[in-house]
Amino acid sequence: MIERLRGILVHKTPLLAVIECGGVGYGVNVSARTGEVLPDEGAEVVLLTHLVVREDSLTLYGFLDLQEKELFLNMIDVTGIGPKMAQRILSSTSPSDFLSLIATENTAGLSKIKGIGKKTSEMLVLALKDKALSISAIAGKDSPILLPLAEQEAILALHTLGVRDPGAKKAVEKAAEILGKNADSGKLIAEALRHL
């Protein structure tokens, strides 16, 4: 198995990176989120990888961190979720947002992700709910999953508005500090917007 590649990024598109290692150029499929943070062409890059072997193809998928890779590996174990759909999901939402939706069993939120319908969202929750906390812990940071439900919802709402972490998380924490831990998500969102 090819678990990791380190080399020169010779070409990139939003969903593909070509990395030259020892004179060989490896085409690595990446999520759009990973594609956005790749360095400029000509720079050194390190990607964690997973090789998907099919009867008629060998396809390499790449990840910037272990959390994204673990989430991908767990998703492709779910019936009906192949590597391309897992890549599409990781392109549409951050691993922490996705894991938060799983942990809170928010099938309506999952269904808003392109390519996921009601049945698939229910299967994902069923298959990944018990693993969500351990995958989230891989990041080594405070996870939104560990926050009260109203705070999780407020953070996700700010993400929908285009506010990214750590700004969204800090604003919601400040709002919870002002309003108290029993505040509902609507009040938290309104207060958090004042602290951005």
Phi and psi restraints in degrees (value plus and minus 20) as a CYANA .aco file:
   2 ILE   PHI    -118.4   -78.4
   2 ILE   PSI      87.2   127.2
   3 GLU   PHI    -114.8   -74.8
   3 GLU   PSI     -42.1    -2.1
   4 ARG   PHI    -178.8  -138.8
   4 ARG   PSI     122.1   162.1
   5 LEU   PHI    -145.3  -105.3
   5 LEU   PSI     116.0   156.0
   6 ARG   PHI    -151.2  -111.2
   6 ARG   PSI     102.9   142.9
   7 GLY   PHI    -195.5  -155.5
   7 GLY   PSI    -182.3  -142.3
   8 ILE   PHI    -115.4   -75.4
   8 ILE   PSI     110.4   150.4
   9 LEU   PHI     -97.4   -57.4
   9 LEU   PSI      86.3   126.3
  10 VAL   PHI    -114.8   -74.8
  10 VAL   PSI     -40.8    -0.8
  11 HIS   PHI    -178.2  -138.2
  11 HIS   PSI     123.9   163.9
  12 LYS   PHI    -166.5  -126.5
  12 LYS   PSI     125.8   165.8
  13 THR   PHI    -147.8  -107.8
  13 THR   PSI     155.3   195.3
  14 PRO   PHI     -76.4   -36.4
  14 PRO   PSI     -49.3    -9.3
  15 LEU   PHI    -141.7  -101.7
  15 LEU   PSI      -9.4    30.6
  16 LEU   PHI    -165.2  -125.2
  16 LEU   PSI     117.3   157.3
  17 ALA   PHI    -145.0  -105.0
  17 ALA   PSI     113.7   153.7
  18 VAL   PHI    -126.6   -86.6
  18 VAL   PSI      97.8   137.8
  19 ILE   PHI    -134.5   -94.5
  19 ILE   PSI     105.0   145.0
  20 GLU   PHI    -112.4   -72.4
  20 GLU   PSI     101.6   141.6
  21 CYS   PHI    -149.0  -109.0
  21 CYS   PSI      96.1   136.1
  22 GLY   PHI      38.7    78.7
  22 GLY   PSI      15.5    55.5
  23 GLY   PHI      66.1   106.1
  23 GLY   PSI     -21.3    18.7
  24 VAL   PHI    -131.4   -91.4
  24 VAL   PSI     111.0   151.0
  25 GLY   PHI    -115.2   -75.2
  25 GLY   PSI      96.7   136.7
  26 TYR   PHI    -118.3   -78.3
  26 TYR   PSI     105.3   145.3
  27 GLY   PHI    -104.7   -64.7
  27 GLY   PSI     100.0   140.0
  28 VAL   PHI    -140.9  -100.9
  28 VAL   PSI     100.3   140.3
  29 ASN   PHI     -94.2   -54.2
  29 ASN   PSI     110.9   150.9
  30 VAL   PHI    -148.8  -108.8
  30 VAL   PSI     140.4   180.4
  31 SER   PHI     -93.5   -53.5
  31 SER   PSI     139.7   179.7
  32 ALA   PHI     -81.0   -41.0
  32 ALA   PSI     -54.0   -14.0
  33 ARG   PHI     -85.9   -45.9
  33 ARG   PSI     -61.2   -21.2
  34 THR   PHI     -88.7   -48.7
  34 THR   PSI     -62.0   -22.0
  35 GLY   PHI     -76.9   -36.9
  35 GLY   PSI     -54.5   -14.5
  36 GLU   PHI     -86.6   -46.6
  36 GLU   PSI     -49.5    -9.5
  37 VAL   PHI    -125.2   -85.2
  37 VAL   PSI     -13.4    26.6
  38 LEU   PHI     -84.2   -44.2
  38 LEU   PSI     127.4   167.4
  39 PRO   PHI     -89.4   -49.4
  39 PRO   PSI     156.9   196.9
  40 ASP   PHI     -87.3   -47.3
  40 ASP   PSI     134.0   174.0
  41 GLU   PHI     -77.8   -37.8
  41 GLU   PSI     119.1   159.1
  42 GLY   PHI      79.1   119.1
  42 GLY   PSI     -32.8     7.2
  43 ALA   PHI    -111.2   -71.2
  43 ALA   PSI     139.0   179.0
  44 GLU   PHI     -97.0   -57.0
  44 GLU   PSI     123.8   163.8
  45 VAL   PHI    -161.6  -121.6
  45 VAL   PSI     129.1   169.1
  46 VAL   PHI    -144.6  -104.6
  46 VAL   PSI     105.7   145.7
  47 LEU   PHI    -147.4  -107.4
  47 LEU   PSI     116.5   156.5
  48 LEU   PHI     -95.3   -55.3
  48 LEU   PSI     125.7   165.7
  49 THR   PHI    -155.0  -115.0
  49 THR   PSI     143.1   183.1
  50 HIS   PHI    -161.4  -121.4
  50 HIS   PSI     107.7   147.7
  51 LEU   PHI    -116.4   -76.4
  51 LEU   PSI     101.9   141.9
  52 VAL   PHI    -119.8   -79.8
  52 VAL   PSI      98.2   138.2
  53 VAL   PHI    -123.1   -83.1
  53 VAL   PSI     101.6   141.6
  54 ARG   PHI    -139.9   -99.9
  54 ARG   PSI     146.9   186.9
  55 GLU   PHI     -77.1   -37.1
  55 GLU   PSI     -56.2   -16.2
  56 ASP   PHI    -134.1   -94.1
  56 ASP   PSI     -11.9    28.1
  57 SER   PHI    -180.5  -140.5
  57 SER   PSI     137.1   177.1
  58 LEU   PHI    -141.8  -101.8
  58 LEU   PSI      97.7   137.7
  59 THR   PHI    -142.8  -102.8
  59 THR   PSI     107.7   147.7
  60 LEU   PHI    -121.9   -81.9
  60 LEU   PSI     108.5   148.5
  61 TYR   PHI    -131.8   -91.8
  61 TYR   PSI     119.8   159.8
  62 GLY   PHI    -141.8  -101.8
  62 GLY   PSI     131.0   171.0
  63 PHE   PHI    -161.4  -121.4
  63 PHE   PSI     122.6   162.6
  64 LEU   PHI     -97.7   -57.7
  64 LEU   PSI     -47.7    -7.7
  65 ASP   PHI    -161.0  -121.0
  65 ASP   PSI     146.4   186.4
  66 LEU   PHI     -87.3   -47.3
  66 LEU   PSI     -53.1   -13.1
  67 GLN   PHI     -82.4   -42.4
  67 GLN   PSI     -65.9   -25.9
  68 GLU   PHI     -82.1   -42.1
  68 GLU   PSI     -60.9   -20.9
  69 LYS   PHI     -85.1   -45.1
  69 LYS   PSI     -66.2   -26.2
  70 GLU   PHI     -81.6   -41.6
  70 GLU   PSI     -60.2   -20.2
  71 LEU   PHI     -83.7   -43.7
  71 LEU   PSI     -63.7   -23.7
  72 PHE   PHI     -78.3   -38.3
  72 PHE   PSI     -68.7   -28.7
  73 LEU   PHI     -82.2   -42.2
  73 LEU   PSI     -59.1   -19.1
  74 ASN   PHI     -91.1   -51.1
  74 ASN   PSI     -54.9   -14.9
  75 MET   PHI     -87.2   -47.2
  75 MET   PSI     -61.8   -21.8
  76 ILE   PHI     -91.8   -51.8
  76 ILE   PSI     -30.0    10.0
  77 ASP   PHI    -101.4   -61.4
  77 ASP   PSI     -33.5     6.5
  78 VAL   PHI    -101.1   -61.1
  78 VAL   PSI     111.5   151.5
  79 THR   PHI     -75.8   -35.8
  79 THR   PSI     109.1   149.1
  80 GLY   PHI      71.2   111.2
  80 GLY   PSI     -27.2    12.8
  81 ILE   PHI    -129.5   -89.5
  81 ILE   PSI      87.2   127.2
  82 GLY   PHI    -113.7   -73.7
  82 GLY   PSI     157.3   197.3
  83 PRO   PHI     -78.3   -38.3
  83 PRO   PSI     -57.9   -17.9
  84 LYS   PHI     -87.9   -47.9
  84 LYS   PSI     -60.4   -20.4
  85 MET   PHI     -87.8   -47.8
  85 MET   PSI     -60.2   -20.2
  86 ALA   PHI     -80.9   -40.9
  86 ALA   PSI     -61.1   -21.1
  87 GLN   PHI     -83.6   -43.6
  87 GLN   PSI     -60.3   -20.3
  88 ARG   PHI     -84.0   -44.0
  88 ARG   PSI     -61.6   -21.6
  89 ILE   PHI     -83.0   -43.0
  89 ILE   PSI     -65.9   -25.9
  90 LEU   PHI     -86.6   -46.6
  90 LEU   PSI     -43.0    -3.0
  91 SER   PHI     -97.0   -57.0
  91 SER   PSI     -47.0    -7.0
  92 SER   PHI    -109.2   -69.2
  92 SER   PSI     -45.5    -5.5
  93 THR   PHI    -169.1  -129.1
  93 THR   PSI     134.9   174.9
  94 SER   PHI     -95.1   -55.1
  94 SER   PSI     133.5   173.5
  95 PRO   PHI     -75.0   -35.0
  95 PRO   PSI     -60.1   -20.1
  96 SER   PHI     -86.9   -46.9
  96 SER   PSI     -59.8   -19.8
  97 ASP   PHI     -84.8   -44.8
  97 ASP   PSI     -63.6   -23.6
  98 PHE   PHI     -82.3   -42.3
  98 PHE   PSI     -65.9   -25.9
  99 LEU   PHI     -84.7   -44.7
  99 LEU   PSI     -54.5   -14.5
 100 SER   PHI     -84.8   -44.8
 100 SER   PSI     -63.0   -23.0
 101 LEU   PHI     -81.5   -41.5
 101 LEU   PSI     -60.6   -20.6
 102 ILE   PHI     -85.2   -45.2
 102 ILE   PSI     -68.9   -28.9
 103 ALA   PHI     -82.9   -42.9
 103 ALA   PSI     -53.1   -13.1
 104 THR   PHI    -113.0   -73.0
 104 THR   PSI     -14.3    25.7
 105 GLU   PHI      34.3    74.3
 105 GLU   PSI      20.9    60.9
 106 ASN   PHI    -106.9   -66.9
 106 ASN   PSI      57.6    97.6
 107 THR   PHI     -87.2   -47.2
 107 THR   PSI     -49.6    -9.6
 108 ALA   PHI     -85.6   -45.6
 108 ALA   PSI     -62.2   -22.2
 109 GLY   PHI     -85.2   -45.2
 109 GLY   PSI     -60.5   -20.5
 110 LEU   PHI     -84.7   -44.7
 110 LEU   PSI     -56.7   -16.7
 111 SER   PHI     -86.7   -46.7
 111 SER   PSI     -37.5     2.5
 112 LYS   PHI     -97.9   -57.9
 112 LYS   PSI     -34.9     5.1
 113 ILE   PHI     -95.6   -55.6
 113 ILE   PSI     112.1   152.1
 114 LYS   PHI     -75.5   -35.5
 114 LYS   PSI     107.9   147.9
 115 GLY   PHI      74.2   114.2
 115 GLY   PSI     -27.4    12.6
 116 ILE   PHI    -128.8   -88.8
 116 ILE   PSI      99.6   139.6
 117 GLY   PHI    -118.3   -78.3
 117 GLY   PSI    -195.3  -155.3
 118 LYS   PHI     -80.4   -40.4
 118 LYS   PSI     -66.1   -26.1
 119 LYS   PHI     -85.3   -45.3
 119 LYS   PSI     -63.1   -23.1
 120 THR   PHI     -85.8   -45.8
 120 THR   PSI     -59.5   -19.5
 121 SER   PHI     -84.1   -44.1
 121 SER   PSI     -58.5   -18.5
 122 GLU   PHI     -86.0   -46.0
 122 GLU   PSI     -60.4   -20.4
 123 MET   PHI     -84.1   -44.1
 123 MET   PSI     -61.3   -21.3
 124 LEU   PHI     -82.3   -42.3
 124 LEU   PSI     -64.7   -24.7
 125 VAL   PHI     -81.4   -41.4
 125 VAL   PSI     -67.1   -27.1
 126 LEU   PHI     -80.0   -40.0
 126 LEU   PSI     -63.7   -23.7
 127 ALA   PHI     -98.1   -58.1
 127 ALA   PSI     -52.1   -12.1
 128 LEU   PHI    -129.0   -89.0
 128 LEU   PSI     -29.6    10.4
 129 LYS   PHI     -74.6   -34.6
 129 LYS   PSI     -67.1   -27.1
 130 ASP   PHI     -89.6   -49.6
 130 ASP   PSI     -40.4    -0.4
 131 LYS   PHI    -116.7   -76.7
 131 LYS   PSI     -33.4     6.6
 132 ALA   PHI     -78.1   -38.1
 132 ALA   PSI     -63.2   -23.2
 133 LEU   PHI     -87.3   -47.3
 133 LEU   PSI     -61.9   -21.9
 134 SER   PHI     -88.5   -48.5
 134 SER   PSI     -56.1   -16.1
 135 ILE   PHI     -88.0   -48.0
 135 ILE   PSI     -60.4   -20.4
 136 SER   PHI     -82.2   -42.2
 136 SER   PSI     -56.9   -16.9
 137 ALA   PHI     -87.7   -47.7
 137 ALA   PSI     -40.8    -0.8
 138 ILE   PHI     -79.4   -39.4
 138 ILE   PSI     -52.5   -12.5
 139 ALA   PHI     -84.0   -44.0
 139 ALA   PSI     -44.7    -4.7
 140 GLY   PHI      54.9    94.9
 140 GLY   PSI      -6.9    33.1
 141 LYS   PHI    -138.5   -98.5
 141 LYS   PSI     149.1   189.1
 142 ASP   PHI     -83.3   -43.3
 142 ASP   PSI     111.8   151.8
 143 SER   PHI    -121.5   -81.5
 143 SER   PSI     120.5   160.5
 144 PRO   PHI     -81.8   -41.8
 144 PRO   PSI     -40.7    -0.7
 145 ILE   PHI     -83.3   -43.3
 145 ILE   PSI     -49.2    -9.2
 146 LEU   PHI    -102.7   -62.7
 146 LEU   PSI     -24.9    15.1
 147 LEU   PHI    -106.7   -66.7
 147 LEU   PSI     139.5   179.5
 148 PRO   PHI     -78.2   -38.2
 148 PRO   PSI     134.4   174.4
 149 LEU   PHI     -76.3   -36.3
 149 LEU   PSI     -63.6   -23.6
 150 ALA   PHI     -81.6   -41.6
 150 ALA   PSI     -58.0   -18.0
 151 GLU   PHI     -90.0   -50.0
 151 GLU   PSI     -59.8   -19.8
 152 GLN   PHI     -79.5   -39.5
 152 GLN   PSI     -66.2   -26.2
 153 GLU   PHI     -82.7   -42.7
 153 GLU   PSI     -59.4   -19.4
 154 ALA   PHI     -85.3   -45.3
 154 ALA   PSI     -61.9   -21.9
 155 ILE   PHI     -83.3   -43.3
 155 ILE   PSI     -64.7   -24.7
 156 LEU   PHI     -82.8   -42.8
 156 LEU   PSI     -57.4   -17.4
 157 ALA   PHI     -84.4   -44.4
 157 ALA   PSI     -61.4   -21.4
 158 LEU   PHI     -85.4   -45.4
 158 LEU   PSI     -57.4   -17.4
 159 HIS   PHI     -80.9   -40.9
 159 HIS   PSI     -60.8   -20.8
 160 THR   PHI     -81.8   -41.8
 160 THR   PSI     -53.3   -13.3
 161 LEU   PHI    -100.9   -60.9
 161 LEU   PSI     -20.5    19.5
 162 GLY   PHI      77.6   117.6
 162 GLY   PSI     -16.5    23.5
 163 VAL   PHI    -107.2   -67.2
 163 VAL   PSI     104.7   144.7
 164 ARG   PHI    -120.5   -80.5
 164 ARG   PSI     144.9   184.9
 165 ASP   PHI     -95.6   -55.6
 165 ASP   PSI     131.9   171.9
 166 PRO   PHI    -103.4   -63.4
 166 PRO   PSI     -25.7    14.3
 167 GLY   PHI     -77.2   -37.2
 167 GLY   PSI     -65.3   -25.3
 168 ALA   PHI     -83.0   -43.0
 168 ALA   PSI     -66.4   -26.4
 169 LYS   PHI     -83.4   -43.4
 169 LYS   PSI     -64.1   -24.1
 170 LYS   PHI     -84.3   -44.3
 170 LYS   PSI     -61.6   -21.6
 171 ALA   PHI     -83.9   -43.9
 171 ALA   PSI     -61.1   -21.1
 172 VAL   PHI     -88.9   -48.9
 172 VAL   PSI     -60.2   -20.2
 173 GLU   PHI     -81.4   -41.4
 173 GLU   PSI     -61.5   -21.5
 174 LYS   PHI     -83.2   -43.2
 174 LYS   PSI     -63.0   -23.0
 175 ALA   PHI     -81.9   -41.9
 175 ALA   PSI     -61.8   -21.8
 176 ALA   PHI     -86.0   -46.0
 176 ALA   PSI     -54.7   -14.7
 177 GLU   PHI     -84.8   -44.8
 177 GLU   PSI     -60.8   -20.8
 178 ILE   PHI     -94.4   -54.4
 178 ILE   PSI     -66.6   -26.6
 179 LEU   PHI    -107.1   -67.1
 179 LEU   PSI     -37.5     2.5
 180 GLY   PHI      76.9   116.9
 180 GLY   PSI     138.1   178.1
 181 LYS   PHI     -89.0   -49.0
 181 LYS   PSI     -34.8     5.2
 182 ASN   PHI    -114.0   -74.0
 182 ASN   PSI     -16.0    24.0
 183 ALA   PHI     -85.8   -45.8
 183 ALA   PSI     123.5   163.5
 184 ASP   PHI     -99.7   -59.7
 184 ASP   PSI     147.4   187.4
 185 SER   PHI     -82.7   -42.7
 185 SER   PSI     -55.8   -15.8
 186 GLY   PHI     -80.1   -40.1
 186 GLY   PSI     -66.1   -26.1
 187 LYS   PHI     -87.4   -47.4
 187 LYS   PSI     -58.9   -18.9
 188 LEU   PHI     -82.7   -42.7
 188 LEU   PSI     -61.3   -21.3
 189 ILE   PHI     -83.0   -43.0
 189 ILE   PSI     -68.0   -28.0
 190 ALA   PHI     -80.1   -40.1
 190 ALA   PSI     -63.7   -23.7
 191 GLU   PHI     -90.1   -50.1
 191 GLU   PSI     -59.8   -19.8
 192 ALA   PHI     -82.3   -42.3
 192 ALA   PSI     -55.6   -15.6
 193 LEU   PHI     -82.5   -42.5
 193 LEU   PSI     -45.6    -5.6
 194 ARG   PHI     -95.7   -55.7
 194 ARG   PSI     -34.8     5.2
 195 HIS   PHI    -129.6   -89.6
 195 HIS   PSI      -3.5    36.5
